[in-house]
Amino acid sequence: MALKAIIYKAKVSLSDLDHNVYADHELTIARHPSETEERMMVRLLAFVLNAPENNDHGLLEFGKDMWEADEPALSQHDLTGLLMHWIELGQPDEKKLVRVCGRSKKVSVYSFANTAATWWAGLAGKFTRVNNLNVWQIPAAESEALGGLAQRSMDLTLTVQEGVLFAEEGGRTVEIRMVKLCGGE
């Protein structure tokens, strides 16, 4: 018998003081049996940091990347079906990144392994002319701590101030200093 996804419910309040973005989200997240809580929380973080202010340009949706290798972790299509934003987690290979950068208006990668800087150093020279790619590194210890905040029912508060993200759930706080490896503002 196949294992089923584990369902998490999250109420997330975002206060991004750096960009004047304030939003509340109520999310239902299906965690694939092979997905860690750490990866799921990075996926949740990527959603909250990239969710559009309104749905005039389409919804940001969770993808099927754990089931389908050619699918993103998150994606946003405009109302005509045009791919606006493709979001990957981890360390996608060069061929996939080249293909996706050609198909989407914006591509973001959130890497959270100890080897992220080494992985990106091997690819950086190949993406110097690409202007729609943003690559972020979340330090491994901080992403592990973020995974420790996961609960089946969460009330998460995210605050971004002076480039530092503070995640708080149940009285526990994690400080995350993401490093931008590629891309503009």
CYANA upper distance limits for C-alpha pairs under 8 A (distance plus 0.5 A):
  3 LEU  CA     33 PRO  CA      6.90
  4 LYS  CA     32 HIS  CA      7.80
  4 LYS  CA     33 PRO  CA      7.05
  5 ALA  CA     30 ALA  CA      6.10
  5 ALA  CA     31 ARG  CA      5.77
  5 ALA  CA     32 HIS  CA      5.20
  5 ALA  CA     33 PRO  CA      6.08
  6 ILE  CA     30 ALA  CA      6.09
  6 ILE  CA     31 ARG  CA      5.54
  6 ILE  CA     32 HIS  CA      7.15
  6 ILE  CA     33 PRO  CA      7.52
  7 ILE  CA     28 THR  CA      7.38
  7 ILE  CA     29 ILE  CA      6.24
  7 ILE  CA     30 ALA  CA      5.16
  7 ILE  CA     31 ARG  CA      6.74
  7 ILE  CA    152 ARG  CA      7.49
  8 TYR  CA     28 THR  CA      6.27
  8 TYR  CA     29 ILE  CA      5.58
  8 TYR  CA     30 ALA  CA      6.86
  8 TYR  CA     31 ARG  CA      7.88
  8 TYR  CA    151 GLN  CA      7.69
  8 TYR  CA    152 ARG  CA      5.03
  8 TYR  CA    153 SER  CA      6.44
  8 TYR  CA    154 MET  CA      8.30
  9 LYS  CA     26 GLU  CA      7.95
  9 LYS  CA     27 LEU  CA      6.29
  9 LYS  CA     28 THR  CA      5.14
  9 LYS  CA     29 ILE  CA      6.80
  9 LYS  CA    152 ARG  CA      6.62
  9 LYS  CA    153 SER  CA      5.33
  9 LYS  CA    154 MET  CA      6.69
 10 ALA  CA     25 HIS  CA      8.33
 10 ALA  CA     26 GLU  CA      6.26
 10 ALA  CA     27 LEU  CA      5.61
 10 ALA  CA     28 THR  CA      6.90
 10 ALA  CA     29 ILE  CA      8.26
 10 ALA  CA    152 ARG  CA      8.49
 10 ALA  CA    153 SER  CA      6.39
 10 ALA  CA    154 MET  CA      5.09
 10 ALA  CA    155 ASP  CA      6.44
 10 ALA  CA    156 LEU  CA      7.45
 11 LYS  CA     24 ASP  CA      7.83
 11 LYS  CA     25 HIS  CA      6.30
 11 LYS  CA     26 GLU  CA      5.04
 11 LYS  CA     27 LEU  CA      6.91
 11 LYS  CA    154 MET  CA      6.58
 11 LYS  CA    155 ASP  CA      5.31
 11 LYS  CA    156 LEU  CA      6.54
 12 VAL  CA     24 ASP  CA      6.14
 12 VAL  CA     25 HIS  CA      5.58
 12 VAL  CA     26 GLU  CA      6.84
 12 VAL  CA     27 LEU  CA      8.33
 12 VAL  CA     48 VAL  CA      8.40
 12 VAL  CA    154 MET  CA      8.43
 12 VAL  CA    155 ASP  CA      6.56
 12 VAL  CA    156 LEU  CA      5.22
 12 VAL  CA    157 THR  CA      6.21
 12 VAL  CA    158 LEU  CA      7.73
 13 SER  CA     22 TYR  CA      8.18
 13 SER  CA     23 ALA  CA      6.49
 13 SER  CA     24 ASP  CA      4.99
 13 SER  CA     25 HIS  CA      7.00
 13 SER  CA    156 LEU  CA      6.87
 13 SER  CA    157 THR  CA      5.33
 13 SER  CA    158 LEU  CA      6.57
 14 LEU  CA     21 VAL  CA      8.00
 14 LEU  CA     22 TYR  CA      5.97
 14 LEU  CA     23 ALA  CA      5.69
 14 LEU  CA     24 ASP  CA      6.66
 14 LEU  CA     48 VAL  CA      7.82
 14 LEU  CA    157 THR  CA      6.65
 14 LEU  CA    158 LEU  CA      5.29
 14 LEU  CA    159 THR  CA      6.42
 15 SER  CA     20 ASN  CA      8.13
 15 SER  CA     21 VAL  CA      6.65
 15 SER  CA     22 TYR  CA      5.19
 15 SER  CA     23 ALA  CA      7.37
 15 SER  CA    158 LEU  CA      6.74
 15 SER  CA    159 THR  CA      5.26
 15 SER  CA    160 VAL  CA      6.80
 16 ASP  CA     20 ASN  CA      6.20
 16 ASP  CA     21 VAL  CA      5.49
 16 ASP  CA     22 TYR  CA      6.64
 16 ASP  CA    158 LEU  CA      8.36
 16 ASP  CA    159 THR  CA      6.15
 16 ASP  CA    160 VAL  CA      5.01
 16 ASP  CA    161 GLN  CA      7.10
 17 LEU  CA     21 VAL  CA      7.29
 17 LEU  CA    159 THR  CA      7.81
 17 LEU  CA    160 VAL  CA      6.26
 17 LEU  CA    161 GLN  CA      5.86
 17 LEU  CA    162 GLU  CA      8.31
 18 ASP  CA    160 VAL  CA      7.00
 18 ASP  CA    161 GLN  CA      6.15
 18 ASP  CA    162 GLU  CA      6.69
 18 ASP  CA    163 GLY  CA      7.65
 23 ALA  CA     53 GLU  CA      8.36
 25 HIS  CA     48 VAL  CA      8.21
 31 ARG  CA     35 GLU  CA      6.65
 31 ARG  CA     36 THR  CA      8.37
 31 ARG  CA     37 GLU  CA      8.27
 31 ARG  CA     40 MET  CA      7.00
 32 HIS  CA     66 MET  CA      7.24
 35 GLU  CA     39 ARG  CA      6.96
 35 GLU  CA     40 MET  CA      7.31
 35 GLU  CA     66 MET  CA      8.12
 36 THR  CA     40 MET  CA      6.82
 36 THR  CA    147 GLY  CA      8.50
 37 GLU  CA     41 MET  CA      6.57
 37 GLU  CA    147 GLY  CA      5.62
 37 GLU  CA    148 GLY  CA      8.00
 37 GLU  CA    150 ALA  CA      6.87
 38 GLU  CA     42 VAL  CA      6.83
 38 GLU  CA    143 SER  CA      6.75
 38 GLU  CA    144 GLU  CA      6.16
 38 GLU  CA    145 ALA  CA      8.38
 38 GLU  CA    146 LEU  CA      6.95
 38 GLU  CA    147 GLY  CA      4.16
 38 GLU  CA    148 GLY  CA      7.66
 38 GLU  CA    150 ALA  CA      8.41
 39 ARG  CA     43 ARG  CA      6.67
 39 ARG  CA     89 LEU  CA      8.40
 39 ARG  CA    147 GLY  CA      7.67
 40 MET  CA     44 LEU  CA      6.70
 40 MET  CA    147 GLY  CA      8.03
 41 MET  CA     45 LEU  CA      6.55
 41 MET  CA    146 LEU  CA      7.01
 41 MET  CA    147 GLY  CA      6.12
 41 MET  CA    150 ALA  CA      7.34
 42 VAL  CA     46 ALA  CA      6.58
 42 VAL  CA     89 LEU  CA      8.27
 42 VAL  CA    110 TYR  CA      8.19
 42 VAL  CA    143 SER  CA      7.51
 42 VAL  CA    146 LEU  CA      8.15
 42 VAL  CA    147 GLY  CA      8.24
 43 ARG  CA     47 PHE  CA      6.73
 43 ARG  CA     73 ALA  CA      7.50
 43 ARG  CA     74 LEU  CA      8.34
 43 ARG  CA     89 LEU  CA      7.67
 44 LEU  CA     48 VAL  CA      6.82
 45 LEU  CA     49 LEU  CA      6.63
 46 ALA  CA     50 ASN  CA      6.59
 46 ALA  CA     87 ILE  CA      8.31
 46 ALA  CA    110 TYR  CA      7.89
 47 PHE  CA     51 ALA  CA      6.23
 47 PHE  CA     60 LEU  CA      7.84
 47 PHE  CA     62 PHE  CA      8.36
 47 PHE  CA     74 LEU  CA      7.65
 50 ASN  CA     60 LEU  CA      8.31
 51 ALA  CA     59 LEU  CA      8.32
 51 ALA  CA     60 LEU  CA      6.40
 52 PRO  CA     57 HIS  CA      8.42
 52 PRO  CA     59 LEU  CA      7.92
 52 PRO  CA     60 LEU  CA      7.69
 55 ASN  CA     59 LEU  CA      5.97
 56 ASP  CA     78 ASP  CA      8.47
 56 ASP  CA     79 LEU  CA      8.22
 57 HIS  CA     77 HIS  CA      8.02
 57 HIS  CA     78 ASP  CA      5.30
 57 HIS  CA     79 LEU  CA      6.69
 58 GLY  CA     76 GLN  CA      6.73
 58 GLY  CA     77 HIS  CA      5.97
 58 GLY  CA     78 ASP  CA      4.80
 58 GLY  CA     79 LEU  CA      5.90
 59 LEU  CA     76 GLN  CA      6.09
 59 LEU  CA     77 HIS  CA      7.22
 59 LEU  CA     78 ASP  CA      7.96
 60 LEU  CA     74 LEU  CA      7.26
 60 LEU  CA     75 SER  CA      6.07
 60 LEU  CA     76 GLN  CA      4.85
 60 LEU  CA     77 HIS  CA      7.91
 61 GLU  CA     74 LEU  CA      5.99
 61 GLU  CA     75 SER  CA      5.97
 61 GLU  CA     76 GLN  CA      6.72
 62 PHE  CA     73 ALA  CA      6.47
 62 PHE  CA     74 LEU  CA      4.95
 62 PHE  CA     75 SER  CA      7.14
 63 GLY  CA     71 GLU  CA      6.84
 63 GLY  CA     72 PRO  CA      5.87
 63 GLY  CA     73 ALA  CA      5.16
 63 GLY  CA     74 LEU  CA      5.27
 63 GLY  CA     75 SER  CA      6.98
 64 LYS  CA     68 GLU  CA      6.24
 64 LYS  CA     71 GLU  CA      6.21
 64 LYS  CA     72 PRO  CA      7.13
 64 LYS  CA     73 ALA  CA      6.92
 65 ASP  CA     69 ALA  CA      6.11
 65 ASP  CA     70 ASP  CA      7.38
 65 ASP  CA     71 GLU  CA      5.18
 65 ASP  CA     72 PRO  CA      5.63
 65 ASP  CA     73 ALA  CA      5.67
 66 MET  CA     73 ALA  CA      8.34
 72 PRO  CA     86 TRP  CA      6.72
 72 PRO  CA     87 ILE  CA      6.38
 72 PRO  CA     88 GLU  CA      6.04
 73 ALA  CA     86 TRP  CA      8.42
 73 ALA  CA     87 ILE  CA      6.32
 73 ALA  CA     88 GLU  CA      5.81
 73 ALA  CA     89 LEU  CA      6.97
 74 LEU  CA     86 TRP  CA      6.74
 74 LEU  CA     87 ILE  CA      5.52
 74 LEU  CA     88 GLU  CA      7.47
 75 SER  CA     83 LEU  CA      8.05
 75 SER  CA     84 MET  CA      8.11
 75 SER  CA     85 HIS  CA      5.98
 75 SER  CA     86 TRP  CA      5.20
 75 SER  CA     87 ILE  CA      6.51
 76 GLN  CA     83 LEU  CA      6.72
 76 GLN  CA     84 MET  CA      5.96
 76 GLN  CA     85 HIS  CA      5.52
 76 GLN  CA     86 TRP  CA      7.23
 77 HIS  CA     81 GLY  CA      5.75
 77 HIS  CA     82 LEU  CA      5.77
 77 HIS  CA     83 LEU  CA      4.95
 77 HIS  CA     84 MET  CA      5.70
 77 HIS  CA     85 HIS  CA      7.54
 78 ASP  CA     82 LEU  CA      5.88
 78 ASP  CA     83 LEU  CA      7.10
 78 ASP  CA     84 MET  CA      6.82
 82 LEU  CA    104 SER  CA      8.49
 83 LEU  CA    103 ARG  CA      7.49
 83 LEU  CA    104 SER  CA      5.66
 83 LEU  CA    105 LYS  CA      7.29
 84 MET  CA    104 SER  CA      5.95
 84 MET  CA    105 LYS  CA      5.41
 84 MET  CA    106 LYS  CA      6.54
 85 HIS  CA    104 SER  CA      6.42
 85 HIS  CA    105 LYS  CA      6.58
 85 HIS  CA    106 LYS  CA      5.16
 85 HIS  CA    107 VAL  CA      6.11
 85 HIS  CA    108 SER  CA      8.08
 86 TRP  CA    100 VAL  CA      7.89
 86 TRP  CA    104 SER  CA      6.96
 86 TRP  CA    106 LYS  CA      6.91
 86 TRP  CA    107 VAL  CA      5.32
 86 TRP  CA    108 SER  CA      6.88
 87 ILE  CA    107 VAL  CA      6.32
 87 ILE  CA    108 SER  CA      5.27
 87 ILE  CA    109 VAL  CA      6.28
 87 ILE  CA    110 TYR  CA      8.26
 88 GLU  CA     92 PRO  CA      7.77
 88 GLU  CA    107 VAL  CA      8.36
 88 GLU  CA    108 SER  CA      6.77
 88 GLU  CA    109 VAL  CA      5.21
 88 GLU  CA    110 TYR  CA      6.87
 89 LEU  CA    109 VAL  CA      6.15
 89 LEU  CA    110 TYR  CA      5.38
 89 LEU  CA    111 SER  CA      6.23
 89 LEU  CA    112 PHE  CA      8.41
 90 GLY  CA    109 VAL  CA      7.67
 90 GLY  CA    110 TYR  CA      6.61
 90 GLY  CA    111 SER  CA      4.80
 90 GLY  CA    112 PHE  CA      6.71
 90 GLY  CA    113 ALA  CA      7.70
 91 GLN  CA    109 VAL  CA      8.25
 91 GLN  CA    111 SER  CA      6.48
 91 GLN  CA    116 ALA  CA      7.58
 91 GLN  CA    119 TRP  CA      7.55
 92 PRO  CA     96 LYS  CA      7.07
 92 PRO  CA     97 LEU  CA      7.19
 93 ASP  CA     97 LEU  CA      6.93
 94 GLU  CA     98 VAL  CA      6.65
 94 GLU  CA    123 LEU  CA      7.41
 95 LYS  CA     99 ARG  CA      6.67
 96 LYS  CA    100 VAL  CA      6.55
 97 LEU  CA    101 CYS  CA      6.43
 98 VAL  CA    102 GLY  CA      6.89
 99 ARG  CA    103 ARG  CA      7.05
100 VAL  CA    104 SER  CA      6.53
100 VAL  CA    107 VAL  CA      7.76
101 CYS  CA    105 LYS  CA      7.89
101 CYS  CA    106 LYS  CA      7.65
101 CYS  CA    107 VAL  CA      6.69
101 CYS  CA    130 VAL  CA      8.04
101 CYS  CA    132 ASN  CA      7.18
101 CYS  CA    133 LEU  CA      7.35
105 LYS  CA    132 ASN  CA      6.87
106 LYS  CA    132 ASN  CA      5.32
106 LYS  CA    133 LEU  CA      6.72
107 VAL  CA    132 ASN  CA      6.47
107 VAL  CA    133 LEU  CA      5.32
107 VAL  CA    134 ASN  CA      6.74
108 SER  CA    133 LEU  CA      6.36
108 SER  CA    134 ASN  CA      5.21
108 SER  CA    135 VAL  CA      6.27
108 SER  CA    136 TRP  CA      8.18
109 VAL  CA    133 LEU  CA      8.42
109 VAL  CA    134 ASN  CA      6.80
109 VAL  CA    135 VAL  CA      5.20
109 VAL  CA    136 TRP  CA      6.52
110 TYR  CA    135 VAL  CA      6.69
110 TYR  CA    136 TRP  CA      5.39
110 TYR  CA    137 GLN  CA      6.46
110 TYR  CA    138 ILE  CA      7.50
111 SER  CA    116 ALA  CA      6.43
111 SER  CA    135 VAL  CA      8.05
111 SER  CA    136 TRP  CA      6.60
111 SER  CA    137 GLN  CA      5.37
111 SER  CA    138 ILE  CA      6.59
112 PHE  CA    116 ALA  CA      7.13
112 PHE  CA    137 GLN  CA      6.27
112 PHE  CA    138 ILE  CA      5.22
112 PHE  CA    139 PRO  CA      6.43
112 PHE  CA    140 ALA  CA      5.83
112 PHE  CA    143 SER  CA      6.77
113 ALA  CA    138 ILE  CA      8.15
113 ALA  CA    139 PRO  CA      7.56
113 ALA  CA    140 ALA  CA      5.68
114 ASN  CA    139 PRO  CA      7.46
114 ASN  CA    140 ALA  CA      5.95
115 THR  CA    119 TRP  CA      6.57
116 ALA  CA    120 TRP  CA      6.61
116 ALA  CA    137 GLN  CA      6.91
117 ALA  CA    121 ALA  CA      6.52
117 ALA  CA    137 GLN  CA      7.92
117 ALA  CA    181 LEU  CA      8.24
118 THR  CA    122 GLY  CA      7.00
119 TRP  CA    123 LEU  CA      7.33
120 TRP  CA    124 ALA  CA      6.17
120 TRP  CA    181 LEU  CA      7.94
121 ALA  CA    125 GLY  CA      8.20
123 LEU  CA    127 PHE  CA      7.46
124 ALA  CA    128 THR  CA      7.22
124 ALA  CA    182 CYS  CA      8.28
131 ASN  CA    183 GLY  CA      7.49
132 ASN  CA    183 GLY  CA      7.88
133 LEU  CA    182 CYS  CA      7.43
133 LEU  CA    183 GLY  CA      6.27
134 ASN  CA    180 LYS  CA      7.96
134 ASN  CA    181 LEU  CA      8.02
134 ASN  CA    182 CYS  CA      5.64
134 ASN  CA    183 GLY  CA      4.89
134 ASN  CA    184 GLY  CA      7.72
135 VAL  CA    180 LYS  CA      6.48
135 VAL  CA    181 LEU  CA      5.79
135 VAL  CA    182 CYS  CA      5.37
135 VAL  CA    183 GLY  CA      7.17
136 TRP  CA    178 MET  CA      6.89
136 TRP  CA    179 VAL  CA      6.10
136 TRP  CA    180 LYS  CA      5.05
136 TRP  CA    181 LEU  CA      6.12
136 TRP  CA    182 CYS  CA      7.67
137 GLN  CA    178 MET  CA      6.12
137 GLN  CA    179 VAL  CA      5.53
137 GLN  CA    180 LYS  CA      6.83
137 GLN  CA    181 LEU  CA      7.26
138 ILE  CA    142 GLU  CA      7.32
138 ILE  CA    143 SER  CA      6.72
138 ILE  CA    176 ILE  CA      7.68
138 ILE  CA    177 ARG  CA      7.40
138 ILE  CA    178 MET  CA      5.24
138 ILE  CA    179 VAL  CA      7.00
139 PRO  CA    143 SER  CA      6.78
139 PRO  CA    176 ILE  CA      8.17
139 PRO  CA    177 ARG  CA      7.84
139 PRO  CA    178 MET  CA      7.34
139 PRO  CA    179 VAL  CA      8.46
140 ALA  CA    144 GLU  CA      6.60
141 ALA  CA    145 ALA  CA      6.74
142 GLU  CA    146 LEU  CA      6.65
142 GLU  CA    174 VAL  CA      7.62
142 GLU  CA    175 GLU  CA      7.48
142 GLU  CA    176 ILE  CA      6.24
142 GLU  CA    177 ARG  CA      8.47
143 SER  CA    147 GLY  CA      6.68
143 SER  CA    176 ILE  CA      8.17
144 GLU  CA    148 GLY  CA      6.93
145 ALA  CA    149 LEU  CA      7.42
145 ALA  CA    174 VAL  CA      6.89
146 LEU  CA    150 ALA  CA      7.89
146 LEU  CA    167 ALA  CA      7.92
146 LEU  CA    174 VAL  CA      6.75
149 LEU  CA    168 GLU  CA      8.33
149 LEU  CA    169 GLU  CA      6.71
149 LEU  CA    172 ARG  CA      7.90
150 ALA  CA    154 MET  CA      7.54
154 MET  CA    169 GLU  CA      7.45
155 ASP  CA    169 GLU  CA      6.47
155 ASP  CA    170 GLY  CA      7.84
156 LEU  CA    167 ALA  CA      7.39
156 LEU  CA    168 GLU  CA      6.24
156 LEU  CA    169 GLU  CA      5.34
156 LEU  CA    170 GLY  CA      8.42
157 THR  CA    166 PHE  CA      8.44
157 THR  CA    167 ALA  CA      6.26
157 THR  CA    168 GLU  CA      5.64
157 THR  CA    169 GLU  CA      7.04
158 LEU  CA    165 LEU  CA      7.28
158 LEU  CA    166 PHE  CA      6.12
158 LEU  CA    167 ALA  CA      5.14
158 LEU  CA    168 GLU  CA      7.02
159 THR  CA    165 LEU  CA      6.10
159 THR  CA    166 PHE  CA      5.60
159 THR  CA    167 ALA  CA      7.14
160 VAL  CA    164 VAL  CA      6.04
160 VAL  CA    165 LEU  CA      4.87
160 VAL  CA    166 PHE  CA      6.83
161 GLN  CA    165 LEU  CA      7.04
163 GLY  CA    177 ARG  CA      7.52
163 GLY  CA    178 MET  CA      8.34
164 VAL  CA    175 GLU  CA      7.50
164 VAL  CA    176 ILE  CA      6.47
164 VAL  CA    177 ARG  CA      5.58
164 VAL  CA    178 MET  CA      7.82
165 LEU  CA    175 GLU  CA      6.39
165 LEU  CA    176 ILE  CA      5.51
165 LEU  CA    177 ARG  CA      6.90
165 LEU  CA    178 MET  CA      8.40
166 PHE  CA    173 THR  CA      7.15
166 PHE  CA    174 VAL  CA      6.23
166 PHE  CA    175 GLU  CA      5.19
166 PHE  CA    176 ILE  CA      6.71
167 ALA  CA    173 THR  CA      6.01
167 ALA  CA    174 VAL  CA      5.64
167 ALA  CA    175 GLU  CA      7.01
167 ALA  CA    176 ILE  CA      8.26
168 GLU  CA    172 ARG  CA      6.00
168 GLU  CA    173 THR  CA      4.76
168 GLU  CA    174 VAL  CA      6.91
169 GLU  CA    173 THR  CA      7.12
